[in-house]
Amino acid sequence: MKVRTETREISDADSPPKSCPHCQSTDFTRVSYYFRTLQEMGSPAIARRIRYEAITWECNACHASFAIHNPLVPMRSAYMPEIIEYATHRVLNKGDSARRVGEDLRILHQVEISEDTILGWINKKTNPEKSSPASSPVKSFPTEFSEKEIDTEFSGVMGIDGTFKAVKAKKNEPPRDGRELHLLHLTHLEDGRLVAYWHAEKPKKK
């Protein structure tokens, strides 16, 4: 399928400031600019982009340089708010994994995005006071097991995304060296991801 790109132009020149924020003078000029590209929700055949022109202005009275915040464009983001809302809703409310949401955005909406970016949004939404690029998106385990179990018997958390089928041991299956079978437990983390965990086998005392 051939994908075409639709680009929408937004410029600060379309909504210039009313006055200088420093001295309130209305005598100012445009001195510099730069362009940003933002992504919008598209379709399987259409990639939608925004070309935003950010302008720096200079006051002719006090010679201060300043810029304005354009309400049509989010600050410090390469994605429009609808994409962030879609991804966080899928993970937090529908229980989908960040990997699957990223695949749907890339294939169905022509949005170039990584799993880490989506997890960063989830971390910011669930832990706004602790969110940072270097922090882990998950800071705590569900209350399904206690801290004591985590310290002594918990083997770790593994992020998974797939379909599982329960199987039973065959009637004539030989014993497994006297070791007990480990049960795989499935649960959801606070950010909506499905994980599996199992209790580590305790060494037998001789």
C-alpha positions as CSV (number, residue, x, y, z in Angstrom):
1,M,0.0,0.0,0.0
2,K,1.4,3.4,-1.0
3,V,1.3,5.9,1.9
4,R,0.9,9.6,1.1
5,T,1.8,12.4,3.5
6,E,-0.5,15.3,4.3
7,T,1.2,18.4,5.9
8,R,-0.6,21.1,7.8
9,E,1.1,24.5,8.2
10,I,1.0,26.4,11.5
11,S,2.9,29.6,12.2
12,D,3.2,32.1,15.0
13,A,2.8,34.8,12.4
14,D,-0.8,33.8,12.1
15,S,-1.4,34.9,15.8
16,P,1.4,37.4,16.7
17,P,1.7,38.8,20.2
18,K,-0.3,41.9,21.1
19,S,2.5,43.7,22.9
20,C,6.0,43.2,24.3
21,P,5.7,41.2,27.6
22,H,8.5,43.3,29.2
23,C,7.5,46.9,28.5
24,Q,4.0,46.4,26.8
25,S,5.1,48.3,23.7
26,T,3.3,47.3,20.5
27,D,6.3,48.1,18.4
28,F,8.2,44.9,17.7
29,T,9.6,43.0,14.8
30,R,10.3,39.4,13.8
31,V,14.0,38.6,14.1
32,S,14.4,34.8,13.8
33,Y,12.4,31.5,13.4
34,Y,12.8,27.7,13.2
35,F,10.6,24.8,12.2
36,R,9.3,21.9,14.1
37,T,7.6,18.8,12.7
38,L,4.8,17.2,14.8
39,Q,2.9,14.0,14.1
40,E,-0.9,13.7,14.0
41,M,-3.1,10.6,13.9
42,G,-3.3,9.4,10.4
43,S,-4.8,6.3,8.6
44,P,-3.2,3.2,7.0
45,A,-2.8,5.1,3.8
46,I,-2.2,8.7,5.1
47,A,0.6,10.0,7.3
48,R,-0.4,13.4,8.8
49,R,2.2,15.9,9.9
50,I,2.3,19.5,11.1
51,R,5.0,21.9,10.1
52,Y,5.1,24.5,12.8
53,E,7.0,27.8,12.4
54,A,8.2,29.2,15.8
55,I,9.1,32.8,15.7
56,T,11.3,35.0,18.0
57,W,10.3,38.6,18.2
58,E,12.3,41.7,19.3
59,C,10.9,44.8,20.9
60,N,12.0,48.0,19.2
61,A,11.4,50.0,22.5
62,C,13.3,47.9,25.1
63,H,15.1,45.6,22.7
64,A,14.0,42.5,24.6
65,S,13.7,39.3,22.6
66,F,10.7,37.1,23.3
67,A,8.6,34.2,22.0
68,I,4.9,33.3,22.5
69,H,3.3,29.9,23.2
70,N,1.0,28.9,20.4
71,P,-2.1,27.2,21.8
72,L,-2.4,25.0,18.7
73,V,1.0,23.3,19.3
74,P,2.1,21.4,22.4
75,M,5.4,22.5,24.0
76,R,8.4,20.2,23.9
77,S,6.6,17.4,22.1
78,A,6.8,15.8,18.6
79,Y,3.3,14.4,18.9
80,M,-0.1,16.0,19.0
81,P,-2.2,15.5,22.2
82,E,-4.6,13.1,20.5
83,I,-1.8,10.6,20.0
84,I,-0.7,10.7,23.7
85,E,-4.3,10.4,24.9
86,Y,-4.9,7.4,22.5
87,A,-1.7,5.5,23.7
88,T,-2.3,6.1,27.4
89,H,-5.9,5.1,27.2
90,R,-5.1,1.9,25.4
91,V,-2.5,0.9,28.1
92,L,-4.1,2.1,31.3
93,N,-7.8,1.5,30.5
94,K,-7.7,-1.3,28.0
95,G,-4.7,-3.3,29.4
96,D,-2.8,-3.3,26.0
97,S,0.9,-3.5,26.0
98,A,3.0,-0.5,24.9
99,R,4.5,-2.7,22.2
100,R,1.2,-3.5,20.7
101,V,-0.1,0.1,20.9
102,G,3.1,1.2,19.2
103,E,2.6,-1.3,16.4
104,D,-1.0,-0.1,15.9
105,L,0.1,3.5,15.8
106,R,2.8,2.7,13.2
107,I,0.6,0.5,11.0
108,L,-2.9,1.9,11.3
109,H,-2.1,5.6,11.9
110,Q,1.3,6.1,10.3
111,V,2.8,7.5,13.5
112,E,6.5,6.9,14.0
113,I,6.9,6.1,17.7
114,S,8.9,3.8,20.0
115,E,7.8,1.7,22.9
116,D,10.0,3.7,25.3
117,T,8.2,6.9,24.3
118,I,4.8,5.4,25.2
119,L,6.2,4.0,28.5
120,G,7.4,7.5,29.2
121,W,3.9,8.9,28.8
122,I,2.5,6.2,31.1
123,N,5.2,7.0,33.7
124,K,4.4,10.7,33.6
125,K,0.7,10.0,33.9
126,T,0.9,7.5,36.8
127,N,3.9,9.1,38.6
128,P,3.9,12.8,37.7
129,E,6.1,13.8,40.6
130,K,8.7,11.2,39.8
131,S,8.7,11.1,36.0
132,S,12.0,11.6,34.3
133,P,13.6,10.1,31.2
134,A,16.1,8.1,33.3
135,S,13.5,6.6,35.7
136,S,11.8,3.3,35.2
137,P,8.2,3.3,34.2
138,V,7.3,0.9,37.0
139,K,8.3,1.7,40.6
140,S,6.2,-0.8,42.5
141,F,4.7,-4.3,42.3
142,P,1.0,-5.1,42.7
143,T,-0.2,-6.0,46.1
144,E,-0.8,-9.6,44.9
145,F,2.4,-10.7,46.7
146,S,4.1,-9.3,49.8
147,E,7.5,-7.7,50.1
148,K,8.7,-10.7,52.0
149,E,7.9,-12.9,49.1
150,I,9.7,-10.6,46.7
151,D,12.9,-10.6,48.9
152,T,13.1,-14.4,49.4
153,E,11.2,-16.2,46.7
154,F,10.4,-13.8,43.9
155,S,12.3,-14.6,40.8
156,G,11.7,-11.3,38.9
157,V,9.2,-9.8,36.5
158,M,9.1,-10.5,32.8
159,G,7.1,-8.3,30.4
160,I,5.1,-10.4,28.0
161,D,2.6,-10.0,25.2
162,G,1.0,-13.1,23.7
163,T,-1.5,-15.8,24.1
164,F,-1.2,-18.6,26.7
165,K,-2.8,-22.1,26.7
166,A,-3.0,-24.2,29.8
167,V,-1.6,-27.7,29.5
168,K,-1.8,-30.7,31.8
169,A,1.0,-33.2,32.5
170,K,0.5,-36.5,30.7
171,K,-0.5,-39.5,32.8
172,N,2.6,-41.5,32.0
173,E,5.0,-38.6,32.0
174,P,8.1,-39.5,34.1
175,P,9.0,-37.4,37.2
176,R,11.3,-34.5,36.8
177,D,14.2,-35.4,39.0
178,G,12.1,-35.1,42.1
179,R,11.6,-31.3,41.5
180,E,8.3,-29.7,41.9
181,L,6.7,-28.0,39.0
182,H,6.8,-24.2,39.0
183,L,3.5,-22.4,38.5
184,L,3.5,-19.4,36.1
185,H,1.3,-16.5,37.5
186,L,-0.1,-13.8,35.3
187,T,-1.0,-10.3,36.6
188,H,-1.1,-6.6,35.5
189,L,1.4,-4.0,36.7
190,E,0.1,-0.5,37.7
191,D,0.9,0.8,34.2
192,G,-1.4,-1.8,32.6
193,R,1.3,-4.2,31.2
194,L,0.7,-7.9,31.5
195,V,3.6,-9.7,33.3
196,A,4.4,-13.2,34.4
197,Y,6.2,-14.3,37.6
198,W,7.0,-17.5,39.4
199,H,8.4,-18.5,42.8
200,A,12.0,-19.7,42.8
201,E,12.7,-23.2,44.0
202,K,14.2,-23.3,47.5
203,P,17.4,-25.5,47.8
204,K,16.8,-28.6,49.8
205,K,18.8,-28.9,53.0
206,K,21.2,-31.8,53.1
